[in-house]
Amino acid sequence: MFSRAARPALRAGAAAAAIPARTANNAATYATLREIEGRLKSIRNIEKITKTMKIVASTKLTRAQRAMNEAQNYGAASNEVYDAAETKPLEGEEKKPLYIVCSSDKGLCGGVHSGLSRWVRRNINHGEADLVVIGEKARSQLGRTNNQDMVLSFAGVGKDVPTFADAQAIADQIVQLQTQYSGIKILYNKFINATSYEPTVIEAFSEEAIAASPNFSAFEVDEELIPNMREYALANSLYWALAEGHACEISARRNAMDNASKNAGEMINKYQILFNRTRQAVITGELVEIITGATASADM
């Protein structure tokens, strides 16, 4: 048993021994507070960026939809000619079809590009068709699985609203390919509404299919002009597909940035509550230490 005179000294020694441990705990708590504060700052910056991108996408969407409506007239004109001529793909040919995948170079727009890539992987087996890919996003995605099927790729399309000149330049490169194809199919995102879209295929017929149309003679077109007609119709359909795909991309980016801003706001609220609770715990711990130290000093 210790004497009463020794007990205050023992309590003071125990308090002094506990100081390093408390100091270490406080340092860890302060580090946690700094980490939470740093994360809050980062999330707030991300929220500012996503809100700005949403505003920009909302501004561009009206212009993209207007361009899409204008481009649909080009594609509809070619389709009317094919429908009137009753043009159909030739059956029994040993030639492979050519698929043109219309994407773009930009990301942060949900599953616009990956949806096209999934459609290609799901519906086209390796070696069954050749691919022409427009846009770096789809090219990088399909390059992992269908690299050997790619015969041509384009970059730099989709930085702004597509124009007929862009479509014409792409069509000119495609018709110069040496391989003879049974037909050309254009894969693009069809604009359904501001929140939904779906991969869709436009048929661009070969010269043989156009010449073999049952009612094509009613147009009184010379056979020498069929290649020019085919290239012009291909450019019309490409312009339609690129413009509609661009509208889908802008709409998807606006929706993606809206969802990202909402998620960032929820994370900010959670981290703000965590920061307040942690800071309150630090203050409470410091008060307990002050009271404990004062009590120990009073007992000495």
Backbone hydrogen bonds in HBPLUS format (Angstrom, degrees):
<---DONOR---> <-ACCEPTOR-->    atom                        ^
c    i                          cat <-CA-CA->   ^        H-A-AA   ^      H-
h    n   atom  resd res      DA  || num        DHA   H-A  angle D-A-AA Bond
n    s   type  num  typ     dist DA aas  dist angle  dist       angle   num
A0006-ALA N   A0003-SER O   3.12 MM   3  5.42 139.0  2.30 103.1 113.8     1
A0010-LEU N   A0006-ALA O   3.07 MM   4  6.36 150.7  2.16 150.0 158.8     2
A0011-ARG N   A0007-ARG O   2.94 MM   4  6.24 155.1  2.01 153.1 160.0     3
A0012-ALA N   A0008-PRO O   2.92 MM   4  6.15 158.0  1.97 149.0 155.0     4
A0013-GLY N   A0009-ALA O   2.94 MM   4  6.13 153.0  2.01 143.0 150.3     5
A0014-ALA N   A0010-LEU O   2.92 MM   4  6.15 153.3  1.99 145.3 152.3     6
A0015-ALA N   A0011-ARG O   2.94 MM   4  6.19 154.5  2.01 146.5 153.4     7
A0016-ALA N   A0012-ALA O   2.93 MM   4  6.16 156.0  1.99 145.7 152.3     8
A0017-ALA N   A0013-GLY O   2.94 MM   4  6.13 148.0  2.04 142.7 151.3     9
A0018-ALA N   A0014-ALA O   3.08 MM   4  6.28 135.7  2.29 137.4 148.6    10
A0018-ALA N   A0015-ALA O   3.19 MM   3  5.15 128.7  2.46  92.5 105.9    11
A0019-ILE N   A0016-ALA O   3.33 MM   3  5.34 149.6  2.43  96.8 105.2    12
A0022-ARG N   A0018-ALA O   3.09 MM   4  6.32 160.6  2.12 153.8 159.6    13
A0023-THR N   A0019-ILE O   2.86 MM   4  6.05 158.6  1.91 156.3 163.0    14
A0024-ALA N   A0020-PRO O   2.96 MM   4  6.20 154.2  2.03 146.4 152.7    15
A0025-ASN N   A0021-ALA O   3.00 MM   4  6.31 154.8  2.06 145.5 152.5    16
A0026-ASN N   A0022-ARG O   2.85 MM   4  6.12 158.6  1.89 152.9 158.6    17
A0027-ALA N   A0023-THR O   2.95 MM   4  6.18 158.5  1.99 147.3 153.1    18
A0028-ALA N   A0024-ALA O   2.99 MM   4  6.26 156.8  2.05 147.2 153.0    19
A0029-THR N   A0025-ASN O   2.89 MM   4  6.15 154.7  1.96 147.4 154.9    20
A0030-TYR N   A0026-ASN O   2.80 MM   4  6.06 162.6  1.83 156.1 160.4    21
A0031-ALA N   A0027-ALA O   2.91 MM   4  6.13 153.2  1.99 144.3 152.0    22
A0032-THR N   A0028-ALA O   2.93 MM   4  6.22 150.9  2.02 143.7 151.6    23
A0033-LEU N   A0029-THR O   2.91 MM   4  6.24 154.4  1.97 149.3 156.5    24
A0034-ARG N   A0030-TYR O   2.94 MM   4  6.24 157.6  1.99 149.2 154.8    25
A0035-GLU N   A0031-ALA O   2.93 MM   4  6.21 152.3  2.01 146.0 153.8    26
A0036-ILE N   A0032-THR O   2.92 MM   4  6.18 163.1  1.95 153.7 157.7    27
A0037-GLU N   A0033-LEU O   2.89 MM   4  6.07 161.9  1.92 150.2 155.7    28
A0038-GLY N   A0034-ARG O   2.86 MM   4  6.03 150.5  1.95 142.8 151.0    29
A0039-ARG N   A0035-GLU O   2.92 MM   4  6.20 154.9  1.99 148.8 155.3    30
A0040-LEU N   A0036-ILE O   2.89 MM   4  6.14 158.2  1.94 150.0 156.3    31
A0041-LYS N   A0037-GLU O   3.03 MM   4  6.25 156.5  2.09 144.0 149.9    32
A0042-SER N   A0038-GLY O   3.00 MM   4  6.27 157.9  2.05 146.3 152.1    33
A0043-ILE N   A0039-ARG O   2.89 MM   4  6.10 165.6  1.91 156.3 159.7    34
A0044-ARG N   A0040-LEU O   2.95 MM   4  6.11 156.8  2.01 147.8 154.3    35
A0045-ASN N   A0041-LYS O   3.04 MM   4  6.28 153.6  2.11 145.3 152.2    36
A0046-ILE N   A0042-SER O   2.96 MM   4  6.27 155.5  2.02 148.1 155.0    37
A0047-GLU N   A0043-ILE O   2.86 MM   4  6.10 154.0  1.93 147.3 154.7    38
A0048-LYS N   A0044-ARG O   3.03 MM   4  6.31 151.8  2.11 145.0 151.7    39
A0049-ILE N   A0045-ASN O   3.09 MM   4  6.42 154.8  2.16 146.1 152.5    40
A0050-THR N   A0046-ILE O   2.91 MM   4  6.19 168.7  1.92 159.4 161.5    41
A0051-LYS N   A0047-GLU O   2.97 MM   4  6.07 158.0  2.02 147.3 153.4    42
A0052-THR N   A0048-LYS O   3.04 MM   4  6.17 155.8  2.10 142.5 149.2    43
A0053-MET N   A0049-ILE O   2.89 MM   4  6.18 160.6  1.93 153.3 158.9    44
A0054-LYS N   A0050-THR O   2.94 MM   4  6.09 146.8  2.05 140.8 149.8    45
A0055-ILE N   A0051-LYS O   3.04 MM   4  6.31 156.4  2.09 146.7 152.2    46
A0056-VAL N   A0052-THR O   2.96 MM   4  6.26 161.2  2.00 152.1 157.3    47
A0057-ALA N   A0053-MET O   2.91 MM   4  6.04 161.1  1.95 145.2 150.6    48
A0058-SER N   A0054-LYS O   2.89 MM   4  6.08 155.6  1.95 147.5 154.4    49
A0059-THR N   A0055-ILE O   3.01 MM   4  6.26 148.9  2.11 143.9 152.1    50
A0060-LYS N   A0056-VAL O   2.99 MM   4  6.30 151.3  2.07 147.5 155.4    51
A0061-LEU N   A0057-ALA O   2.93 MM   4  5.98 134.8  2.14 145.3 156.7    52
A0064-ALA N   A0060-LYS O   2.93 MM   4  6.16 156.8  1.99 153.6 161.1    53
A0065-GLN N   A0061-LEU O   2.86 MM   4  6.07 158.0  1.91 155.3 160.1    54
A0066-ARG N   A0062-THR O   3.05 MM   4  6.26 152.5  2.13 144.1 151.7    55
A0067-ALA N   A0063-ARG O   3.01 MM   4  6.26 157.2  2.06 147.2 153.1    56
A0068-MET N   A0064-ALA O   2.90 MM   4  6.09 147.0  2.01 141.2 151.0    57
A0069-ASN N   A0065-GLN O   2.99 MM   4  6.23 158.1  2.03 147.9 152.2    58
A0070-GLU N   A0066-ARG O   3.15 MM   4  6.41 152.3  2.23 143.5 150.7    59
A0071-ALA N   A0067-ALA O   2.93 MM   4  6.13 155.3  1.99 146.9 153.7    60
A0072-GLN N   A0068-MET O   2.99 MM   4  6.19 143.1  2.13 147.4 156.7    61
A0073-ASN N   A0070-GLU O   3.26 MM   3  5.68 142.7  2.41 104.4 113.5    62
A0074-TYR N   A0071-ALA O   3.01 MM   3  5.32 127.5  2.30 104.3 117.1    63
A0075-GLY N   A0071-ALA O   3.29 MM   4  6.74 162.4  2.32 155.4 158.2    64
A0076-ALA N   A0072-GLN O   2.81 MM   4  5.89 156.4  1.87 147.3 154.8    65
A0077-ALA N   A0073-ASN O   3.08 MM   4  6.14 147.2  2.19 138.1 145.2    66
A0078-SER N   A0074-TYR O   3.41 MM   4  6.80 159.2  2.46 149.2 152.8    67
A0079-ASN N   A0075-GLY O   3.05 MM   4  6.29 160.6  2.09 150.3 156.1    68
A0080-GLU N   A0076-ALA O   2.93 MM   4  6.08 149.0  2.03 145.2 152.9    69
A0081-VAL N   A0077-ALA O   3.26 MM   4  6.56 152.4  2.34 143.4 149.7    70
A0082-TYR N   A0078-SER O   3.07 MM   4  6.41 164.0  2.10 152.5 156.3    71
A0083-ASP N   A0079-ASN O   2.79 MM   4  5.96 157.4  1.84 149.2 156.0    72
A0084-ALA N   A0080-GLU O   2.89 MM   4  6.01 158.5  1.94 144.5 150.5    73
A0085-ALA N   A0081-VAL O   2.92 MM   4  6.11 150.5  2.01 146.6 155.0    74
A0086-GLU N   A0082-TYR O   2.89 MM   4  5.84 110.5  2.38 132.6 149.0    75
A0087-THR N   A0082-TYR O   2.97 MM   5  5.17 166.8  1.99 148.8 152.3    76
A0086-GLU N   A0083-ASP O   3.17 MM   3  4.89 146.8  2.28  92.4 102.4    77
A0215-ASN N   A0085-ALA O   3.22 MM 130  4.33 163.5  2.25 128.9 126.4    78
A0182-SER N   A0096-LYS O   3.03 MM  86  5.69 153.1  2.11 120.7 128.9    79
A0130-ASP N   A0097-PRO O   3.23 MM  33  6.68 157.5  2.29 159.3 161.1    80
A0098-LEU N   A0183-GLY O   2.95 MM  85  6.31 157.4  2.00 156.9 164.4    81
A0185-LYS N   A0098-LEU O   2.79 MM  87  6.16 163.9  1.81 161.4 166.4    82
A0099-TYR N   A0130-ASP O   2.93 MM  31  6.25 172.9  1.93 160.5 160.1    83
A0132-VAL N   A0099-TYR O   2.81 MM  33  6.15 153.8  1.88 161.9 165.1    84
A0100-ILE N   A0185-LYS O   2.77 MM  85  6.18 158.6  1.82 156.6 162.6    85
A0187-LEU N   A0100-ILE O   2.72 MM  87  5.84 165.6  1.74 155.9 161.1    86
A0101-VAL N   A0132-VAL O   2.80 MM  31  6.20 155.9  1.86 159.8 168.1    87
A0134-ILE N   A0101-VAL O   2.82 MM  33  5.96 168.2  1.84 173.9 173.9    88
A0102-CYS N   A0187-LEU O   2.96 MM  85  6.14 164.6  1.99 168.7 172.7    89
A0103-SER N   A0134-ILE O   2.83 MM  31  5.56 151.3  1.91 146.7 155.7    90
A0137-LYS N   A0104-SER O   3.19 MM  33  6.20 164.7  2.21 149.8 154.4    91
A0115-GLY N   A0111-GLY O   2.97 MM   4  5.63 144.0  2.10 134.1 141.4    92
A0117-SER N   A0113-HIS O   3.18 MM   4  6.55 160.0  2.22 150.0 155.7    93
A0118-ARG N   A0114-SER O   2.88 MM   4  6.06 158.0  1.93 147.9 153.6    94
A0119-TRP N   A0115-GLY O   3.08 MM   4  6.25 152.3  2.16 139.7 147.1    95
A0120-VAL N   A0116-LEU O   3.08 MM   4  6.39 157.5  2.13 149.7 154.9    96
A0121-ARG N   A0117-SER O   3.02 MM   4  6.30 166.4  2.04 153.5 156.6    97
A0122-ARG N   A0118-ARG O   2.90 MM   4  5.98 147.7  2.00 146.2 155.2    98
A0123-ASN N   A0119-TRP O   2.97 MM   4  5.99 149.1  2.07 150.0 156.6    99
A0124-ILE N   A0120-VAL O   2.93 MM   4  5.45 147.7  2.04 148.3 152.1   100
A0128-GLU N   A0125-ASN O   3.13 MM   3  5.61 167.5  2.15 132.1 134.1   101
A0131-LEU N   A0149-ASP O   2.83 MM  18  5.69 157.4  1.88 143.2 141.1   102
A0151-VAL N   A0131-LEU O   2.95 MM  20  6.02 166.4  1.97 163.8 163.9   103
A0133-VAL N   A0152-LEU O   3.04 MM  19  6.54 151.8  2.12 151.2 151.6   104
A0154-PHE N   A0133-VAL O   2.90 MM  21  6.41 146.8  2.01 154.2 161.4   105
A0135-GLY N   A0154-PHE O   2.78 MM  19  5.85 171.0  1.79 154.4 156.7   106
A0139-ARG N   A0135-GLY O   3.33 MM   4  6.37 152.8  2.41 138.2 146.1   107
A0140-SER N   A0136-GLU O   2.94 MM   4  6.03 159.1  1.98 148.9 152.5   108
A0141-GLN N   A0137-LYS O   3.15 MM   4  6.37 152.4  2.23 144.5 152.3   109
A0142-LEU N   A0138-ALA O   2.82 MM   4  5.89 172.0  1.83 155.5 157.9   110
A0143-GLY N   A0139-ARG O   2.84 MM   4  5.64 130.2  2.09 133.8 146.8   111
A0145-THR N   A0142-LEU O   3.14 MM   3  5.43 142.6  2.29 105.3 115.1   112
A0146-ASN N   A0142-LEU O   2.64 MM   4  5.28 162.1  1.67 159.7 165.9   113
A0149-ASP N   A0146-ASN O   3.16 MM   3  5.38 142.8  2.31 102.7 113.3   114
A0150-MET N   A0147-ASN O   3.29 MM   3  5.53 156.3  2.35 105.3 112.0   115
A0167-ALA N   A0163-THR O   3.27 MM   4  6.69 161.6  2.30 147.2 151.2   116
A0168-GLN N   A0164-PHE O   2.80 MM   4  6.01 155.9  1.86 149.9 157.2   117
A0169-ALA N   A0165-ALA O   2.97 MM   4  6.13 156.3  2.02 146.5 151.8   118
A0170-ILE N   A0166-ASP O   3.10 MM   4  6.39 156.9  2.15 150.2 156.1   119
A0171-ALA N   A0167-ALA O   2.89 MM   4  6.10 163.5  1.92 151.3 156.3   120
A0172-ASP N   A0168-GLN O   2.93 MM   4  6.07 150.5  2.02 144.5 152.3   121
A0173-GLN N   A0169-ALA O   3.31 MM   4  6.56 149.9  2.41 139.4 145.6   122
A0174-ILE N   A0170-ILE O   3.04 MM   4  6.33 149.9  2.13 148.2 157.2   123
A0175-VAL N   A0171-ALA O   3.03 MM   4  6.23 164.3  2.06 155.8 157.9   124
A0177-LEU N   A0174-ILE O   3.11 MM   3  5.57 167.7  2.12 115.6 118.9   125
A0184-ILE N   A0204-ALA O   2.86 MM  20  4.89 158.7  1.90 166.0 165.4   126
A0204-ALA N   A0184-ILE O   2.62 MM  20  4.89 155.5  1.68 176.1 169.0   127
A0186-ILE N   A0202-ILE O   2.80 MM  16  4.95 167.0  1.82 150.4 153.7   128
A0202-ILE N   A0186-ILE O   2.78 MM  16  4.95 155.7  1.84 140.3 148.3   129
A0188-TYR N   A0200-THR O   2.95 MM  12  5.53 162.8  1.98 158.9 164.4   130
A0200-THR N   A0188-TYR O   2.76 MM  12  5.53 162.7  1.79 167.8 173.5   131
A0190-LYS N   A0198-GLU O   2.80 MM   8  5.33 171.0  1.81 151.1 148.7   132
A0198-GLU N   A0190-LYS O   3.22 MM   8  5.33 147.1  2.34 133.0 142.7   133
A0192-ILE N   A0196-SER O   3.31 MM   4  5.67 154.3  2.38 136.4 138.2   134
A0193-ASN N   A0196-SER O   3.34 MM   3  5.45 170.4  2.35 137.5 138.1   135
A0210-ILE N   A0206-SER O   3.03 MM   4  6.32 155.4  2.09 149.1 155.7   136
A0211-ALA N   A0207-GLU O   2.93 MM   4  6.14 164.5  1.95 150.5 154.9   137
A0212-ALA N   A0208-GLU O   2.94 MM   4  6.05 141.1  2.09 140.6 151.1   138
A0213-SER N   A0210-ILE O   3.23 MM   3  5.35 165.8  2.25 108.1 111.1   139
A0216-PHE N   A0213-SER O   3.38 MM   3  5.22 170.6  2.39 105.5 107.4   140
A0218-ALA N   A0215-ASN O   3.21 MM   3  5.72 154.8  2.28 109.3 116.3   141
A0219-PHE N   A0216-PHE O   3.11 MM   3  5.84 162.2  2.15 119.5 124.1   142
A0220-GLU N   A0217-SER O   3.14 MM   3  5.35 155.5  2.21 105.9 113.4   143
A0225-LEU N   A0222-ASP O   3.01 MM   3  5.50 150.2  2.10 110.9 119.5   144
A0226-ILE N   A0223-GLU O   3.24 MM   3  5.31 160.9  2.28 103.1 108.9   145
A0229-MET N   A0225-LEU O   2.91 MM   4  6.14 157.7  1.96 154.5 161.8   146
A0230-ARG N   A0226-ILE O   2.79 MM   4  5.97 157.8  1.84 154.6 160.7   147
A0231-GLU N   A0227-PRO O   2.98 MM   4  6.21 159.7  2.02 146.4 151.3   148
A0232-TYR N   A0228-ASN O   2.97 MM   4  6.14 159.4  2.01 147.3 153.1   149
A0233-ALA N   A0229-MET O   2.91 MM   4  6.08 159.4  1.95 149.0 154.8   150
A0234-LEU N   A0230-ARG O   2.88 MM   4  6.07 151.0  1.96 145.2 153.7   151
A0235-ALA N   A0231-GLU O   2.96 MM   4  6.20 155.5  2.02 145.8 152.0   152
A0236-ASN N   A0232-TYR O   2.97 MM   4  6.25 151.8  2.05 145.1 152.9   153
A0237-SER N   A0233-ALA O   2.99 MM   4  6.25 165.0  2.01 150.6 153.7   154
A0238-LEU N   A0234-LEU O   2.88 MM   4  6.06 156.9  1.94 148.7 155.7   155
A0239-TYR N   A0235-ALA O   2.91 MM   4  6.01 157.8  1.96 145.0 151.0   156
A0240-TRP N   A0236-ASN O   3.03 MM   4  6.28 157.7  2.08 148.0 154.0   157
A0241-ALA N   A0237-SER O   2.91 MM   4  6.15 163.4  1.94 149.6 154.0   158
A0242-LEU N   A0238-LEU O   2.81 MM   4  5.97 167.6  1.83 156.8 160.0   159
A0243-ALA N   A0239-TYR O   3.01 MM   4  6.04 164.3  2.03 146.6 151.2   160
A0244-GLU N   A0240-TRP O   3.01 MM   4  6.12 163.6  2.04 150.5 155.3   161
A0245-GLY N   A0241-ALA O   2.86 MM   4  5.91 156.8  1.92 145.4 152.7   162
A0246-HIS N   A0242-LEU O   2.87 MM   4  6.00 147.0  1.98 141.9 150.9   163
A0247-ALA N   A0243-ALA O   3.11 MM   4  6.38 153.2  2.19 143.1 149.3   164
A0248-CYS N   A0244-GLU O   3.05 MM   4  6.35 154.1  2.12 145.3 152.4   165
A0249-GLU N   A0245-GLY O   2.93 MM   4  6.17 151.7  2.01 144.3 152.2   166
A0250-ILE N   A0246-HIS O   3.02 MM   4  6.29 163.2  2.05 153.2 156.2   167
A0251-SER N   A0247-ALA O   3.01 MM   4  6.14 163.7  2.04 147.7 152.6   168
A0252-ALA N   A0248-CYS O   2.85 MM   4  5.97 159.1  1.89 147.5 153.7   169
A0253-ARG N   A0249-GLU O   2.87 MM   4  6.05 150.8  1.95 145.8 154.1   170
A0254-ARG N   A0250-ILE O   3.01 MM   4  6.25 157.1  2.06 147.7 153.4   171
A0255-ASN N   A0251-SER O   3.08 MM   4  6.36 162.0  2.11 149.1 153.5   172
A0256-ALA N   A0252-ALA O   2.84 MM   4  5.99 156.8  1.89 146.6 153.7   173
A0257-MET N   A0253-ARG O   2.89 MM   4  6.02 162.6  1.92 151.4 155.5   174
A0258-ASP N   A0254-ARG O   2.96 MM   4  6.11 146.4  2.07 142.2 151.9   175
A0259-ASN N   A0255-ASN O   2.98 MM   4  6.24 161.1  2.01 149.5 153.6   176
A0260-ALA N   A0256-ALA O   2.89 MM   4  6.10 154.6  1.95 144.5 152.5   177
A0261-SER N   A0257-MET O   2.92 MM   4  6.03 152.1  2.00 140.3 147.2   178
A0262-LYS N   A0258-ASP O   3.07 MM   4  6.34 156.2  2.13 146.4 152.6   179
A0263-ASN N   A0259-ASN O   2.93 MM   4  6.17 161.5  1.96 150.9 155.9   180
A0264-ALA N   A0260-ALA O   2.90 MM   4  6.07 154.5  1.96 145.1 152.4   181
A0265-GLY N   A0261-SER O   2.95 MM   4  6.17 153.0  2.03 144.5 151.6   182
A0266-GLU N   A0262-LYS O   3.03 MM   4  6.35 155.0  2.10 148.8 154.9   183
A0267-MET N   A0263-ASN O   2.97 MM   4  6.24 157.9  2.02 148.9 155.0   184
A0268-ILE N   A0264-ALA O   2.89 MM   4  6.10 152.5  1.97 148.1 155.8   185
A0269-ASN N   A0265-GLY O   3.08 MM   4  6.34 157.0  2.14 146.3 151.5   186
A0270-LYS N   A0266-GLU O   3.09 MM   4  6.37 160.3  2.13 148.6 153.6   187
A0271-TYR N   A0267-MET O   2.91 MM   4  6.09 168.2  1.93 153.6 156.8   188
A0272-GLN N   A0268-ILE O   2.84 MM   4  5.90 144.8  1.96 143.7 153.8   189
A0273-ILE N   A0269-ASN O   3.07 MM   4  6.28 157.3  2.12 146.4 151.2   190
A0274-LEU N   A0270-LYS O   2.98 MM   4  6.25 160.9  2.02 147.9 153.7   191
A0275-PHE N   A0271-TYR O   2.81 MM   4  5.91 154.0  1.88 141.2 148.6   192
A0276-ASN N   A0272-GLN O   2.94 MM   4  6.16 160.5  1.98 147.1 151.9   193
A0277-ARG N   A0273-ILE O   2.96 MM   4  6.17 163.1  1.99 152.4 156.9   194
A0278-THR N   A0274-LEU O   2.90 MM   4  6.04 160.3  1.94 148.0 154.0   195
A0279-ARG N   A0275-PHE O   2.87 MM   4  6.03 161.1  1.91 149.7 155.3   196
A0280-GLN N   A0276-ASN O   2.91 MM   4  6.07 153.3  1.98 144.2 151.8   197
A0281-ALA N   A0277-ARG O   2.89 MM   4  6.14 147.9  1.99 143.1 152.1   198
A0282-VAL N   A0278-THR O   2.99 MM   4  6.30 149.0  2.08 146.1 154.2   199
A0283-ILE N   A0279-ARG O   3.00 MM   4  6.32 160.3  2.04 149.5 154.0   200
A0284-THR N   A0280-GLN O   2.89 MM   4  6.08 161.4  1.92 147.5 153.0   201
A0285-GLY N   A0281-ALA O   2.91 MM   4  6.06 156.9  1.97 144.3 150.7   202
A0286-GLU N   A0282-VAL O   2.96 MM   4  6.21 155.6  2.02 149.0 155.3   203
A0287-LEU N   A0283-ILE O   2.95 MM   4  6.23 156.7  2.01 149.9 156.2   204
A0288-VAL N   A0284-THR O   2.96 MM   4  6.21 156.4  2.01 149.1 155.6   205
A0289-GLU N   A0285-GLY O   3.00 MM   4  6.25 154.5  2.07 145.3 152.0   206
A0290-ILE N   A0286-GLU O   2.95 MM   4  6.24 157.1  2.01 148.6 154.5   207
A0291-ILE N   A0287-LEU O   2.92 MM   4  6.15 166.5  1.94 154.2 157.6   208
A0292-THR N   A0288-VAL O   2.84 MM   4  5.93 159.0  1.88 146.9 153.6   209
A0293-GLY N   A0289-GLU O   2.83 MM   4  5.97 160.9  1.87 147.7 153.3   210
A0294-ALA N   A0290-ILE O   2.88 MM   4  6.08 158.2  1.93 147.1 153.5   211
A0295-THR N   A0291-ILE O   2.86 MM   4  6.04 156.5  1.92 147.6 154.2   212
A0296-ALA N   A0292-THR O   2.88 MM   4  6.09 160.1  1.91 149.3 154.9   213
A0297-SER N   A0293-GLY O   2.94 MM   4  6.12 153.0  2.01 145.7 153.0   214
A0298-ALA N   A0294-ALA O   2.92 MM   4  6.11 149.7  2.02 142.9 151.3   215
A0299-ASP N   A0295-THR O   3.04 MM   4  6.28 141.3  2.20 144.8 154.4   216
A0300-MET N   A0297-SER O   3.33 MM   3  5.32 144.7  2.46  95.5 105.2   217
